[in-house]
Every structure is written in C-alpha cells, then in structure tokens.
Amino acid sequence: QVQLVESGGGLVQAGGSLRLSCAASGRTFSSYTMAWFRQTPGKEREFVAVISWTGGNTYYADSVKGRFTISRDNAKNTVYLQMNGLKPEDTAVYHCAAGVRRMLGRTAAGYDYWGQGTQVTVSS
C-alpha cells in the first residue's frame, strides 16, 4: 500500500512558476513508476508527465512539453513537477499517481495509487 500526498499548489499569474511535490509512504517507492495527471470539473483526468522508477526516462503531454519537468528523489520518497511558463489553461487539480507496472503509462487506468490532489490556479 502506498499513500501519496501532494503539495505546492496555489494561485499564480500567467507566465509564473510553481513546483509541486508528492510525498509517498512505504519502502518500495523506488520501484514505482510515478506520474502527474490533472483534472478540471466535468472532464476526465488528463495525463501530464511520467517518470520511470529509476528516473532515467520521462514522457510529457504535448501541452506541457518544454515548460514542465518531472523529477524524483528516491531517497526522499518524493516526486516533483516543476511548472514554468504557466498558462490559464493549466488551471486544474493536479494529482500524482504511482504504478507498479514498469512502463511509462499515459492513461489513468495504468496506475494503482493516487493522491488527493493540489489545486493550481493560473490567472490571466
């Protein structure tokens, strides 16, 4: 069982930056694929970024490529999402997810554990 707790969300102006963190419980964090998804009311959860269990491979949604960076610190059981050049359309609740499958999945169904989310609001 893994518990995930996100932090770092908030209100920021367009063009600004935020860094989200996701702290995980459990001793096996380093064996999980970790990802960030986001969701707005009435819409399905949208893939943002994923990082492999070693941290050596990453993949991004086209909408955030070049602006967002996912990273992980296995010693701290934490995954991060650095978000630069934020746009109003990035406004959403951001969730981190952990998957036991060692593949860079881009659908929510591929993940086994989820955090409660942190709100990111970008004003124009």
Disulfide bonds with the S-S distance in Angstrom:
Cys22-Cys96 1.92
